[in-house]
Amino acid sequence: MTMQAETLAVAEPQPRVAADGAGAPSRVHLLYLVPTLAINFAIILVPALLTIALAFFSWDGISAPQFIGLDNFTALTSDGVFWTAFGNNLIWTAIFLTVPIAMGLLAATMLLIARRARTFFQVVYFLPVIIATAITARVWQGMIYSPVTGLFGLAAKNGLQLGNPLAGTSTALYGVATVDLWHWWGFLCVIFFAALRQVPAEQIEAAHLEGANYWQMLRYVLLPGIRPTITLMMILTVIWSFLAFDFVYILTQGGPAFSSEVLSTLAYRHAFYDLNVGQAAAVALIISCFGLVATFFYIRVQTREEQS
C-alpha cells in the first residue's frame, strides 16, 4: 500500500499554481511593452500616417483640408527651388559619404597606432559633437566667417581677401557643410576607433611580421575587419544627410537665392512661410522615401553577411 501511495503521489499531476506561475511572467513582460508601444504609436506612427495623408491634400493649417490627389507632387516637379534643394541634398550626401568618413578612419587608425594621449585626443575629437548645434553655428558665423568680427575679417584686414562663404551663391552650401563636417567627423572617429579595437590582435601582428606598411595594414586588415561598422555609418550618413536642417537654417536659412536650400528647409518654408502644409508633407514624404531606401539596402547587406 505504501509503494502504491508513493507511485500515485509521483504520477499525480502538479498543481495548477505552478503552471499559472510559469505563464504569469510572460503576461507581465507584455505589460512592460505597453508604455513603449503607446508612446511610439502616439509620437511616431500617428504623425507619420497624418503626414502621408496630408501629402495628398491642400491645407493652409487653418481651413478644412481639401483632397487634391497628386497635385502637390506635380507642383514640386515643376518647382525649380525643389530641384535646387534636391540637388543640394545629393551634393551634401556625396560630401559626407567621403570627407568625414575618410577623416574619421584616418584619425581612428592613428589613434590605434599611437597609444600615448589616446584618451585625450578622443575627447578632443568628440568635443564638437556634444556642443549644441545652435552654439556651433553661431560661433562659426560670428567668430570665423564674419567679415567684421571673425577670422575671415581679420585676414581681410591683413590683406588676405577670403570673403564670407555664406554670402556667395556658389559657396554658401559648402560653407555650411564645412561647419557640419567639423561637428560630425569626430563622432565617426570615435565609432571607428571602437570598432578597430575589436579587430583580432593576431591579424595585426601577422601583418607586422610580414612587413606590411601602414596603407597595406589599413587596406587588407583594418578596413575589412570593420566593414560592417563602415557600412552602418554610411547608411546612417545617407539618412542624416537628407535630414540636414539645423546648420542650414541657422547659418543661411537656405539662401542666398536658395543656393543652400535643402529638402528639410524647403519643407519648413512651405509649412510655416507659405502656409502650404500639403506641399510640406509631400517634401517630407520624399525625404522619408530616401531613408527607407537606405534602410532597405542596409538590411539587405546585413542579411547577406549573416548568410555568408
N, C-alpha and C positions, 0 to 999 in steps of 0.2 A: 504494500500500500504506500509505503514511504517513497519508493522509487517511482511509482506511478504518479504520485502527487508532484514530485520534483519534475518529472517529464512534462506533466501538464503545465507546471509553472513556467518551464522553459519555452514550451510551444505556444503558450498564451500570448496573444498579440500585445504589443507595447501600448501603453495608454496613449490616447489621442492628444494629450497635452504636449508630448514631445513633438508630434507632427506639427501641431499648431505652432509650437515654439520655433521649429525649423522654418516654417513658412512666414512667420511674423517679420523677421528681419528684412526679407525681400520687399514686403509691403512698406516697411519703414523707409527703406532705401528709395523707393519710388516717391515717397512723400518729400524726401530731401530734394528731389529734382523739380518739384512743382514751382518753388520760387524762381529758380533759374529759367525754367520754361516760360513762366508767366512774364518775366522781365524781357526775355528775348522776343516773346510774342508781341508785347506792347511797344517795345522800343525799336525793334528791328523789322519783324515781319509785317505788322500793320502799316507802318510808314512806307515800307518798300512796296507793298501792294497798292497803297494810295498814290504813290509816285508813278507807278506803272499806269494806273488808271488815268491820272491827270495828264499823262503824255498824249492822250487821245481826246482831251477836252480843251476848250478855250475858257480861261478863267483869269480874272484880274485880282483874285483874292478877296473880293467884296461881294460881287453879284453872284447869281447862280451859275454854275458851270454849264457849258454847252458842248455837247458831243460834236466833234468835227473830224473824227477818224484820223487819217494820216496827214492832215494838213499841217500840223506842227513840224513833222519831219520833212515835208515838202518845202516848207518855208525855210528850214535850216539849210537844205541843199542849195537853195538859191541865194543864201546869205554869204557874202564874201567874208564877213567877220568870223563866221563859223569855220570856214575853211582855213582862215588865218590861225584861229585858235587850235584847230585840229593839227595843222602843220607844226605849230609851236610845241604842241604836246609830243609829236613824233620826234622833233629835234631834242626836246627835253629828255625823252626816254633814251635816245641814242647817246646823249652826253652821259647820263647817269648809268647806263649799262657798260660804259667803257672807263671813263676817267676815275670816278671814286672807287670802283671795284679794283682797277689796276693799282691805285694808290693804297687801298686797304690791303691787298695781297702783298705788295712790296713791303709795306711797313710791318705787316704781320710776320713775314719771313725774317725780316731784320730783327724783330723782337725775339724770334725763336733762336736766332744765332747769337745775338748779343745779350747775355744774361744779366749784365750789370745794369742797374737802374731800370730794369724791365717794368716794375710796378709803377715807377714814376712816369715813364713815358705812356703807359696805358692810361693813367689818369689824365695826362695832358691831352692825349688824342681823344679821349672820351668826353672831356670837359665841354666842348661846344654842344654836344647832344643834350646835356641836362640844362642848358641855358634856354630860357623861353624864346620861342621864335620871334616874338614881337620885340624883345630886347635885342636879339642878334640883328634883326633887320634895321632897327633904329641906330644901332652902333655903326653898322656898315654905311648906312645912309648919311649919318651926321659926322662920323669921325674918319671915314675913309673916302667915300665917294664925293662928299660935298666939296664944291669948288671954293667955298668960303671958310669952313671950319674943319675940313678933313685933310687927309694926307695928300689927296689929289690937288687941293687948293694950295697946300704948302709946296708941292712940286711945281705948280704953276708960278708961284712967286719966285722960285729959283730958276726959272727959265725953261722948265720941262712941262710942256703943254700936253697933259694927258686927256683932259676933258672928262666930264661926268658920263660914264657909260649908260646911266639910267636915262639920260636926256636924249640919246640918239635912237632913231628908229632901227638902225642896223645893229646896235649894241645892247639895247635895253634887256632883251631876253637873256643874253649871255652874262650881263652884269648881275641879274637876279640869280641865274644859275650858279654863278661863282659863289654867291653867299650861301646858297643851299649846299653846294659842294663842300664848303668849309664846315658847314654844320653836320654833314652826313657821313663823310668818309671815315671819321674816327670810329663811328659805330661799326662800320664794316670791318675796320682793322681789328677791333676787339673780338668780333664774332669769328673772323678768320683765324686769329691767333688761338682762340679757344679750340677751334677745330684742328689746327695744326698740332696742337699738343696731344691730340688723340692718335696721331699717326704713329704706328709702331716704331719704337726706337731702333729695332733691329734693321729695319729697312734703311733708315738714315745712316746707321753705322756701316752697313754693307755698301751703300753708295759712297761713303767717305773712303772706305778701304779700296774701292775700285777706281778711286781718283776722280770722282765726279766734281765738277766745279759748281758754282752757285746756280747758274742758269740750268745746268743739267739736273741738279738736285731739284730745282723748282719744277722743271717740266716733267721729269719721269718719276718723281717720288712724291713730292708735296702736293702738287695740284691734283694728280689722280686720287690721292688719299683723302682730299676734302671736296671731291666733286659734288657729292650730294648737298653740302653746305653752299657751295658756289651756285648750284642750280636753284636752291631755295632763295638765296639772296637776289638772284637775277629775276626770278618770278616776282618776288616782293617789290623789286625796283620798278618793274613794269607797272604793277598795280599802283604803287605810290606815285609814280610819275604822272599818271592820269588823274591822280587826286591832288596834284600840286595846287595850292591855293594861297596859303598864308604869306609866304615871302613875296609872291607876285602882287597880291593885293596891298600889302603894306608898303612895298617899295615903289610900285608904278601904277597899281590899280588897272593893269592891262595896257597902259599907254607906254610911250606917246603914240597916238594914232593907231591904237590896237596892236602895236608891234610886239608887245609882250603878253597879249591876251592868250589865256589857255581855257580849256573847256570848263573848268571849275569856276573861274571868274566870269566867264560868259553866262553860265547858269545863274550865278549870283546877280549879274547885271539884268538878265531877263526877269528874274523874280522880284527884285527889290527896287530897280530903277525903272524898268519898262512896265512893271506890273503885268507881265505875261507869264503866269505861272505854268501854263501848258507847255510853252517852249522851253522853260527852265527844266521842267520834268523830262522833256524829250532829250535835252542835253545830258541830264543826269542818267537817263536810261542808256544812252550811248556810252557814257563813261563806265557804267556798270558792266556793259557787254564786254569791254576790253578786259575788265577784271575777271569776268567769268572765263574768257578765252585763256587768259594767263593761268588761272587756277586749273582749268582743264588740262593744259599741257603739263603743269607740274604734277598733277595726279597721274597722268599717263606715264611720265618719266619715272615716278616713284614706283608705279606698278611694274614697269619693265625691270627696274633694278631688283625688286623683290623676287620676281620670277627667275631672274638670272642668278 
